[in-house]
Amino acid sequence: MGSFLLLFFIGLLGVLSYSSNLIKLLMCFELLNLALCLIFLILDLYLCTVFGHVVSLLIILITAVETVILLGAAVIYYNKTLNLNLHQLMRLHG
């Protein structure tokens, strides 16, 4: 029952503490989304509906697309600058 809370707080702590490393930040966002899926699935067990399964699949789909786009952008940026420092990435314009 408390596993989704543990995953959520680990992900939240990671997002707040790893603000300069792109890969760790993406992994922490994945943990937050996984915790959200678990919340909907547990809620679905109590309500006996299909709503939680559908929402969980949509969250997983959106998370996968987001990760592919961000990792693709990170690979392109790394090939040009040879680092993934988010502080330098935030200074980009255009």
Sine and cosine of phi, psi and omega as CSV:
sin_phi,cos_phi,sin_psi,cos_psi,sin_omega,cos_omega
0.00,0.00,-0.64,0.77,-0.05,-1.00
-1.00,0.00,0.06,1.00,-0.04,-1.00
-0.92,0.39,-0.58,0.81,0.01,-1.00
-0.94,0.34,-0.54,0.84,0.07,-1.00
-0.92,0.38,-0.64,0.77,0.04,-1.00
-0.89,0.46,-0.72,0.69,0.03,-1.00
-0.89,0.46,-0.65,0.76,-0.01,-1.00
-0.90,0.44,-0.72,0.69,-0.04,-1.00
-0.95,0.30,-0.52,0.85,0.10,-0.99
-0.91,0.40,-0.68,0.73,0.04,-1.00
-0.90,0.43,-0.66,0.75,0.01,-1.00
-0.91,0.40,-0.66,0.75,0.05,-1.00
-0.89,0.45,-0.63,0.78,0.03,-1.00
-0.92,0.39,-0.64,0.77,0.03,-1.00
-0.90,0.44,-0.63,0.78,-0.02,-1.00
-0.97,0.25,-0.50,0.87,-0.08,-1.00
-0.99,-0.11,-0.50,0.87,-0.03,-1.00
-0.98,-0.21,0.83,0.56,-0.06,-1.00
-0.99,0.16,-0.09,1.00,-0.02,-1.00
-0.94,-0.33,-0.14,0.99,-0.01,-1.00
-0.93,-0.36,0.89,-0.45,-0.12,-0.99
-0.92,0.40,-0.68,0.74,-0.06,-1.00
-0.92,0.39,-0.70,0.72,0.03,-1.00
-0.91,0.41,-0.57,0.82,0.04,-1.00
-0.91,0.41,-0.66,0.75,0.05,-1.00
-0.90,0.43,-0.64,0.77,0.02,-1.00
-0.90,0.43,-0.61,0.79,0.02,-1.00
-0.94,0.34,-0.58,0.81,0.11,-0.99
-0.90,0.43,-0.58,0.81,0.07,-1.00
-0.89,0.46,-0.66,0.75,0.05,-1.00
-0.89,0.45,-0.65,0.76,0.05,-1.00
-0.88,0.47,-0.68,0.74,0.01,-1.00
-0.93,0.36,-0.58,0.81,0.06,-1.00
-0.90,0.43,-0.66,0.75,0.05,-1.00
-0.89,0.45,-0.63,0.77,0.03,-1.00
-0.90,0.44,-0.64,0.77,0.06,-1.00
-0.89,0.45,-0.68,0.74,0.02,-1.00
-0.90,0.45,-0.61,0.80,0.04,-1.00
-0.88,0.47,-0.71,0.71,0.01,-1.00
-0.92,0.40,-0.59,0.80,0.02,-1.00
-0.94,0.35,-0.62,0.78,0.05,-1.00
-0.93,0.38,-0.64,0.77,0.07,-1.00
-0.89,0.46,-0.59,0.81,0.03,-1.00
-0.91,0.41,-0.56,0.83,0.05,-1.00
-0.90,0.43,-0.62,0.78,-0.02,-1.00
-0.97,0.25,-0.56,0.83,-0.06,-1.00
-1.00,-0.02,-0.23,0.97,-0.01,-1.00
0.83,0.56,0.76,0.64,0.07,-1.00
-0.80,-0.60,0.01,-1.00,0.03,-1.00
-0.98,-0.20,-0.06,1.00,-0.08,-1.00
-0.85,0.53,-0.69,0.73,-0.03,-1.00
-0.90,0.43,-0.62,0.78,0.03,-1.00
-0.91,0.41,-0.69,0.73,-0.02,-1.00
-0.91,0.42,-0.71,0.70,0.00,-1.00
-0.91,0.41,-0.63,0.78,0.03,-1.00
-0.90,0.44,-0.67,0.74,0.06,-1.00
-0.90,0.43,-0.63,0.78,0.05,-1.00
-0.91,0.41,-0.63,0.77,0.03,-1.00
-0.90,0.43,-0.68,0.73,0.02,-1.00
-0.90,0.44,-0.64,0.77,0.02,-1.00
-0.90,0.43,-0.73,0.68,0.00,-1.00
-0.91,0.42,-0.63,0.78,0.03,-1.00
-0.91,0.42,-0.64,0.77,0.02,-1.00
-0.91,0.42,-0.68,0.73,0.01,-1.00
-0.91,0.42,-0.68,0.74,0.02,-1.00
-0.88,0.48,-0.68,0.74,-0.02,-1.00
-0.92,0.40,-0.66,0.75,0.01,-1.00
-0.90,0.44,-0.68,0.73,0.00,-1.00
-0.91,0.41,-0.72,0.70,-0.03,-1.00
-0.93,0.37,-0.62,0.78,0.04,-1.00
-0.93,0.36,-0.58,0.82,0.08,-1.00
-0.89,0.45,-0.69,0.72,0.04,-1.00
-0.91,0.42,-0.60,0.80,0.01,-1.00
-0.92,0.40,-0.63,0.78,0.02,-1.00
-0.91,0.41,-0.68,0.73,0.03,-1.00
-0.89,0.46,-0.70,0.72,0.01,-1.00
-0.91,0.42,-0.64,0.77,0.01,-1.00
-0.91,0.41,-0.63,0.78,0.01,-1.00
-0.90,0.43,-0.49,0.87,0.00,-1.00
-1.00,0.09,-0.59,0.80,-0.13,-0.99
-0.91,-0.41,-0.24,0.97,-0.02,-1.00
0.89,0.46,0.45,0.89,0.20,-0.98
-0.42,-0.91,0.29,-0.96,-0.01,-1.00
-0.83,-0.56,0.59,0.80,0.00,-1.00
-0.96,0.29,0.85,-0.53,-0.06,-1.00
-0.95,0.32,-0.42,0.91,0.02,-1.00
-0.92,0.39,-0.60,0.80,0.08,-1.00
-0.97,0.25,-0.53,0.85,0.00,-1.00
-0.92,0.38,-0.53,0.85,-0.01,-1.00
-0.95,0.30,-0.33,0.94,-0.01,-1.00
-1.00,0.10,-0.06,1.00,-0.01,-1.00
-0.94,0.33,0.58,-0.82,0.06,-1.00
-0.80,-0.60,0.52,-0.85,0.11,-0.99
0.97,-0.24,0.00,0.00,0.00,0.00
